[in-house]
């Protein structure tokens, strides 16, 4: 058995970890690795931690906060990437890791796979449904354009709008490529939607149409418009939105969620407004057609009026029958008046016959006899009623007098009872009042607050006292308090009762 080599240097764990760290960093100071992203974790301090793996191995990776802004892609599990960085160790966990300097997708296939996966997920959420899309306004009052202010896109849009139908344009300048461009585009869409409906001091009115535009480029250049934040902002916009990103062959995710996709920014301007000259021609044509239709309508009405006038009868024909009826009525009017007067004369003679003097006198006598009989019966009835009323009044008067006498006797009895109760209460009050005790020679002692003092122990030297006698009060100041032993109680009276034979209970008779 070999002896252990005692001449080997003894290292601590930290020293061994530091030696391994130097060895790995010296041997692999700068590497380029290709693999698939595993678990990706964005830390709150800005660092990004992930796993890079292939079929048989896995290595940890870290992107420091200063390097993270340079990474254009949003890291997700399953994305194949090429990483350039430094290999180092993490002594606290005894593992090695790669510190990323640059990170890019491993070819176009990885980006297309990520794009297809994101498209499938957003379509499953219903963001691409046709039912969600809005109709574009025919002639918007103002148009909002989200694009780069320095590119040729905005000039093409403004030029095309000026040629077709000039409209007020609000430009929201954003970055359309690179770090932070997706967040700026999403913020611009939300910003246009947040504007007031009508212009206010300091804020323009909300546009009625939004155009998101960018020129052509590679898939990496247009990747900002494939980010989920931009797609969701376009889906949540309640202002109709036209997507004009890239050329006709370029397709981004914002094209699927926009209300209308334009192959080029110039085509987006053509979709936004109609041609003013065409509108003028159309309005002029409609005006001519409306005037021609109105003229034909008037001519048709004139023709119908002339035809109706020809078939209408003349005034003489219309008035012939009424004139004949009027002549017949005028001829019979004289005979009718004569006959009517004769009829009324006969009626008046009949009524005059009934109004003869003898008949009137007999009628008056008959009614006078009738009224006199009714007057006698009325007098008799009144006399009987008055007699009965007087009898009833006298009877009620007697009852009232009897009730008054009974009430007077009852009041006297109640007053006597109340006087007796009052007298008894006064006697009880006098018996229980402390003033009766004061009248027998006693006094009531109170302190300065008016509270009665019941024991000498509660009186201190110099204490102000109020002594009440039966005839008044006297103020006093207490001197030294002296408490004397309580006197023995005197024997009860029944012990002093003499026994039969003349002697007391404890002493015999002397006789």
C-alpha positions in Angstrom: 0.0 0.0 0.0 1.4 3.4 -1.1 1.9 6.1 1.5 0.0 9.3 1.1 2.0 12.1 -0.4 2.3 14.6 2.4 4.3 17.1 0.2 1.2 18.1 -1.8 0.0 21.6 -0.9 -3.1 21.8 1.2 -5.8 24.0 -0.4 -9.0 25.5 1.0 -12.3 25.2 -0.9 -12.1 28.8 -1.9 -8.5 28.5 -3.2 -9.4 25.4 -5.3 -12.5 27.2 -6.7 -10.5 30.2 -7.6 -7.8 28.0 -9.3 -10.5 26.3 -11.3 -12.0 29.7 -12.3 -8.7 31.0 -13.6 -8.0 27.7 -15.5 -11.4 27.8 -17.3 -11.3 31.5 -18.0 -7.7 31.2 -19.4 -8.6 28.2 -21.5 -12.0 29.4 -22.8 -11.8 33.1 -22.5 -14.0 33.8 -25.5 -16.3 31.1 -27.0 -19.2 31.0 -29.5 -21.9 28.4 -28.7 -25.0 27.3 -30.5 -27.9 25.7 -28.7 -31.5 25.8 -27.7 -32.8 28.0 -24.9 -34.3 26.1 -21.9 -35.6 27.8 -18.8 -35.4 31.6 -19.2 -35.8 33.9 -16.1 -35.8 37.7 -16.2 -34.7 39.0 -12.8 -36.1 42.2 -11.3 -32.6 43.9 -11.3 -32.3 43.6 -15.1 -30.2 40.4 -15.3 -31.4 37.4 -17.4 -30.6 33.8 -16.5 -31.2 30.9 -18.8 -30.2 27.3 -19.7 -28.5 26.5 -23.1 -28.9 22.9 -24.1 -28.6 20.4 -26.9 -29.5 16.7 -27.1 -27.0 15.6 -24.4 -25.7 18.5 -22.4 -26.8 21.8 -20.7 -24.9 24.8 -19.6 -26.1 27.8 -17.6 -25.9 31.3 -19.1 -26.3 34.8 -17.8 -26.9 38.2 -19.5 -25.9 41.1 -17.3 -28.0 44.2 -17.0 -25.6 46.3 -19.2 -25.7 43.8 -22.0 -29.5 43.0 -21.9 -30.6 46.1 -23.8 -28.4 45.1 -26.8 -30.3 41.8 -27.2 -33.0 42.5 -29.8 -35.0 39.2 -29.3 -37.4 38.4 -26.6 -35.9 35.2 -25.1 -38.3 32.2 -24.9 -37.8 28.6 -24.2 -37.3 26.5 -27.4 -35.6 29.3 -29.4 -32.4 28.2 -31.1 -29.6 30.9 -30.7 -25.9 31.5 -31.3 -24.2 33.0 -28.2 -20.8 34.7 -28.0 -19.3 35.2 -24.6 -16.9 34.3 -21.8 -16.9 31.0 -20.0 -16.5 31.3 -16.2 -17.5 29.5 -13.0 -19.9 30.2 -10.2 -18.1 29.0 -7.0 -21.1 29.2 -4.7 -22.8 26.3 -6.7 -19.7 24.6 -8.1 -21.0 25.1 -11.7 -19.7 26.8 -14.8 -21.6 29.2 -16.9 -21.3 31.4 -19.9 -21.5 35.2 -19.7 -23.2 36.4 -22.9 -21.7 39.3 -24.9 -23.9 38.8 -28.0 -27.0 36.7 -28.8 -28.7 36.2 -32.2 -31.1 33.6 -33.6 -29.5 30.6 -35.2 -30.7 31.3 -38.8 -34.0 32.3 -40.3 -35.7 29.0 -39.4 -35.6 29.8 -35.6 -37.3 33.2 -36.1 -39.9 31.7 -38.4 -40.6 28.9 -35.9 -41.0 31.5 -33.1 -43.2 33.6 -35.4 -45.5 30.6 -36.2 -45.8 29.7 -32.6 -46.7 33.2 -31.6 -49.2 33.5 -34.5 -50.9 30.2 -33.5 -51.2 31.3 -29.9 -52.7 34.8 -30.7 -55.1 33.2 -33.2 -56.3 30.9 -30.5 -57.1 33.9 -28.4 -59.3 35.3 -31.1 -57.2 38.4 -31.9 -57.3 37.7 -35.7 -61.1 37.1 -36.0 -62.8 39.1 -38.8 -65.7 39.9 -36.4 -63.3 42.2 -34.4 -62.3 44.3 -37.3 -63.8 47.8 -37.8 -64.9 49.6 -40.9 -62.7 52.4 -42.1 -64.3 55.9 -42.2 -65.1 57.1 -45.7 -63.5 60.5 -45.2 -61.7 60.8 -41.8 -61.5 64.3 -40.3 -57.9 63.7 -39.3 -55.4 60.8 -39.7 -52.8 59.7 -37.2 -49.5 58.3 -38.6 -47.1 56.2 -36.5 -43.7 55.9 -38.2 -40.2 57.2 -38.2 -40.1 61.0 -38.8 -36.9 60.9 -40.8 -37.7 58.1 -43.3 -39.2 58.3 -46.8 -42.4 56.6 -45.5 -44.0 59.8 -44.0 -43.2 61.8 -47.1 -44.8 59.2 -49.4 -48.0 59.2 -47.2 -48.2 63.0 -47.0 -47.6 63.3 -50.8 -50.3 60.7 -51.6 -52.8 62.3 -49.2 -52.2 65.7 -50.8 -52.8 64.3 -54.2 -56.0 62.4 -53.4 -57.8 64.4 -50.6 -55.8 66.6 -48.2 -56.5 65.8 -44.6 -55.0 67.0 -41.3 -52.2 64.5 -40.3 -50.9 63.9 -36.7 -47.5 62.2 -36.8 -46.4 60.3 -33.7 -42.6 59.8 -34.2 -41.3 56.4 -33.1 -38.4 54.1 -33.7 -39.4 51.3 -36.2 -36.3 49.1 -35.7 -34.0 48.2 -32.8 -34.2 48.2 -29.0 -37.3 49.7 -27.6 -39.1 50.2 -30.9 -41.9 47.8 -30.1 -42.7 49.6 -26.8 -42.7 53.0 -28.6 -45.1 51.7 -31.3 -47.5 50.2 -28.7 -47.3 53.4 -26.7 -48.1 55.5 -29.8 -51.2 53.4 -30.5 -52.4 53.7 -26.9 -51.5 57.5 -27.0 -53.7 58.2 -30.0 -56.6 56.3 -28.4 -56.2 58.3 -25.1 -56.5 61.8 -26.9 -59.8 63.7 -26.2 -62.6 63.5 -28.8 -62.5 67.2 -29.3 -59.5 69.5 -29.3 -58.5 71.2 -26.0 -55.8 73.8 -25.2 -52.6 71.9 -25.4 -54.0 68.6 -26.9 -55.3 67.9 -30.4 -58.4 66.0 -31.2 -58.4 62.3 -31.5 -57.8 61.1 -35.1 -60.5 59.0 -36.8 -57.9 56.7 -38.4 -54.4 55.4 -37.5 -51.8 54.3 -40.0 -48.8 52.2 -38.7 -46.2 52.4 -41.4 -42.6 51.3 -42.1 -40.5 50.6 -45.2 -39.3 47.2 -46.3 -36.5 45.2 -44.7 -35.5 41.8 -43.5 -37.3 39.7 -41.0 -35.0 40.9 -38.2 -35.6 44.5 -39.2 -39.4 44.1 -39.1 -39.3 42.0 -35.9 -40.6 44.8 -33.7 -44.0 44.5 -35.5 -44.1 40.8 -34.5 -43.8 41.6 -30.8 -46.8 40.6 -28.7 -47.0 44.1 -27.1 -47.6 45.7 -30.5 -50.1 43.1 -31.6 -52.2 43.5 -28.4 -52.1 47.3 -28.6 -53.4 47.2 -32.1 -56.1 44.8 -31.1 -57.2 47.0 -28.2 -57.4 50.2 -30.4 -61.0 51.4 -30.8 -59.8 53.7 -33.6 -59.7 51.9 -37.0 -56.1 51.0 -37.8 -54.3 50.3 -41.2 -51.1 48.3 -41.1 -48.6 49.3 -43.8 -45.4 47.5 -42.7 -42.8 46.5 -45.3 -43.5 45.8 -48.9 -46.2 43.6 -50.5 -44.3 40.3 -49.8 -43.5 41.2 -46.1 -46.0 39.8 -43.5 -46.0 40.7 -39.8 -48.3 39.8 -37.0 -49.7 43.3 -36.8 -51.1 42.8 -40.4 -53.4 40.0 -39.0 -54.9 42.1 -36.2 -55.2 45.4 -38.0 -58.6 46.4 -39.4 -57.0 46.7 -42.9 -53.6 45.7 -44.3 -51.9 47.8 -47.0 -49.1 46.3 -49.1 -47.2 49.6 -49.0 -47.4 52.9 -47.0 -48.5 54.6 -50.2 -51.4 52.1 -50.6 -52.3 52.8 -47.0 -52.7 56.5 -47.9 -54.9 55.5 -50.8 -57.1 53.4 -48.6 -57.4 56.2 -46.0 -59.1 58.8 -48.3 -60.9 58.8 -51.6 -59.8 60.8 -54.7 -61.2 64.3 -54.4 -61.5 64.8 -58.2 -63.5 61.5 -58.4 -65.7 62.6 -55.6 -66.4 65.9 -57.4 -67.2 64.1 -60.6 -69.4 61.7 -58.7 -71.3 64.5 -56.9 -71.7 66.5 -60.2 -73.0 63.3 -61.9 -75.4 62.7 -59.1 -76.6 66.3 -59.2 -77.3 66.1 -62.9 -79.1 62.8 -62.5 -81.2 64.3 -59.6 -82.1 67.4 -61.7 -83.0 65.3 -64.7 -85.2 63.0 -62.5 -86.9 66.0 -60.9 -87.6 67.5 -64.4 -89.0 64.2 -65.7 -91.2 64.0 -62.6 -92.5 67.5 -63.1 -93.3 66.9 -66.7 -95.2 63.8 -65.8 -97.2 65.6 -63.3 -98.0 68.4 -65.8 -99.2 65.8 -68.3 -101.4 64.1 -65.7 -102.9 67.5 -64.6 -103.8 68.4 -68.2 -105.4 65.0 -68.7 -107.4 65.5 -65.6 -108.4 69.0 -66.5 -109.8 67.7 -69.8 -112.2 65.2 -68.2 -113.4 67.5 -65.5 -117.0 68.9 -66.0 -117.6 72.7 -66.5 -119.0 75.0 -63.8 -122.5 75.2 -65.4 -122.8 71.4 -65.4 -121.8 71.2 -61.8 -124.2 74.0 -60.7 -127.2 73.0 -62.8 -128.9 70.6 -60.3 -128.3 72.8 -57.3 -129.8 75.7 -59.2 -132.9 73.7 -60.0 -133.4 72.6 -56.4 -133.0 76.2 -55.3 -135.8 77.3 -57.7 -138.2 74.7 -56.5 -137.5 75.6 -52.9 -138.1 79.4 -53.6 -141.4 78.6 -55.3 -142.7 76.6 -52.3 -141.5 79.1 -49.7 -144.6 81.4 -49.9 -147.1 78.5 -49.5 -145.1 77.1 -46.6 -145.1 80.4 -44.7 -148.9 80.8 -45.1 -149.6 77.3 -44.0 -147.3 77.6 -40.9 -149.0 80.9 -39.8 -152.4 79.2 -40.1 -151.3 76.3 -37.9 -150.0 78.5 -35.2 -153.1 80.6 -35.2 -155.2 77.5 -34.5 -152.9 76.5 -31.6 -153.1 80.0 -30.1 -157.0 80.0 -30.3 -157.1 76.7 -28.4 -154.9 77.9 -25.7 -156.9 81.2 -25.4 -160.1 79.2 -24.9 -158.5 77.4 -21.9 -157.5 80.7 -20.4 -161.1 82.0 -19.8 -161.8 84.1 -16.5 -164.2 81.6 -14.9 -161.8 78.7 -15.4 -159.0 80.8 -13.9 -161.1 81.7 -10.8 -162.1 78.1 -10.2 -158.5 76.9 -10.4 -157.4 79.6 -8.0 -160.2 78.7 -5.5 -159.3 75.0 -5.7 -155.7 75.7 -5.0 -156.5 78.1 -2.1 -158.6 75.4 -0.4 -155.8 72.9 -0.8 -153.2 75.3 0.6 -155.4 76.2 3.6 -155.8 72.5 4.5 -152.1 72.0 4.3 -151.5 75.0 6.5 -153.8 73.6 9.2 -152.1 70.2 9.2 -148.7 72.0 9.4 -149.8 74.0 12.5 -151.1 70.9 14.3 -147.9 69.1 13.5 -145.7 72.0 14.8 -147.7 72.3 18.0 -147.4 68.6 18.7 -143.6 68.7 18.0 -143.1 71.7 20.3 -145.0 70.1 23.2 -143.0 66.9 22.9 -139.7 68.8 22.7 -140.5 70.8 25.8 -141.4 67.6 27.7 -138.1 66.0 26.7 -136.1 69.1 27.6 -137.6 69.2 31.1 -136.8 65.5 31.5 -133.2 66.0 30.5 -132.9 69.0 32.8 -133.9 66.9 35.7 -131.3 64.2 34.8 -128.6 66.9 34.5 -129.5 68.2 38.0 -129.3 64.7 39.5 -125.9 64.1 37.8 -124.6 67.4 39.1 -125.6 66.5 42.7 -123.9 63.1 42.4 -120.7 64.7 41.0 -120.6 67.2 43.8 -120.9 64.5 46.4 -118.2 62.4 44.7 -115.8 65.4 44.5 -116.2 66.0 48.2 -115.5 62.4 49.0 -112.3 62.4 46.8 -111.1 65.6 48.3 -111.6 64.2 51.9 -109.6 61.1 50.9 -106.8 63.1 49.4 -106.6 65.4 52.5 -106.3 62.3 54.7 -103.5 60.9 52.5 -101.7 64.2 52.5 -101.9 64.4 56.3 -100.6 60.9 56.7 -97.7 61.6 54.3 -96.8 64.7 56.2 -96.8 62.8 59.5 -94.5 60.1 57.9 -92.2 62.8 56.5 -92.0 64.5 59.9 -91.3 61.1 61.6 -88.5 60.1 59.2 -86.9 63.6 58.7 -83.6 64.3 60.4 -85.0 67.6 61.5 -87.0 65.9 64.2 -83.8 64.5 65.5 -82.2 68.0 65.5 -85.3 69.3 67.4 -84.4 66.8 70.2 -81.0 68.5 70.8 -78.8 66.7 68.3 -76.7 68.3 65.5 -75.7 67.3 62.0 -72.0 67.7 61.1 -71.0 68.2 57.4 -67.6 68.8 55.7 -66.8 71.8 53.4 -68.4 69.9 50.5 -71.7 69.5 52.3 -71.3 65.7 52.8 -72.4 64.4 56.3 -69.7 63.0 58.6 -70.6 59.9 60.5 -67.4 59.1 62.4 -64.8 61.1 64.3 -62.1 59.2 62.4 -63.1 61.0 59.2 -62.4 64.4 60.7 -58.8 65.8 60.4 -57.3 68.6 62.3 -58.0 72.1 60.8 -60.9 70.7 58.7 -63.7 73.2 58.1 -67.0 71.9 59.4 -70.6 72.9 59.0 -72.8 72.1 62.0 -76.6 72.3 61.6 -78.9 72.7 64.6 -82.6 72.7 64.6 -82.7 76.6 64.4 -79.7 77.2 62.0 -76.2 76.4 61.0 -72.8 77.2 62.5 -69.3 77.1 60.8 -66.4 75.5 62.8 -62.8 74.3 62.5 -61.9 70.9 63.8 -59.2 70.5 66.4 -57.3 67.4 67.3 -59.4 64.4 66.7 -59.7 62.0 69.6 -61.4 58.7 69.2 -62.8 57.2 72.5 -63.6 53.6 72.9 -67.1 52.7 72.1 -69.3 52.6 75.3 -70.6 49.3 76.3 -74.2 48.9 75.3 -76.7 49.1 78.1 -78.6 46.0 78.9 -81.9 45.5 77.3 -84.9 46.8 79.0 -86.4 43.3 79.4 -83.4 42.4 81.7 -84.4 45.2 84.1 -87.9 43.9 84.4 -88.5 42.8 88.1 -89.3 39.2 88.8 -92.4 38.3 90.6 -91.6 38.8 94.3 -90.1 42.3 93.9 -86.4 41.3 93.1 -84.4 41.8 90.0 -82.9 39.0 87.9 -79.4 39.1 89.4 -80.2 40.2 93.0 -82.6 38.7 95.5 -85.1 40.6 97.5 -84.0 42.5 100.6 -87.2 41.8 102.3 
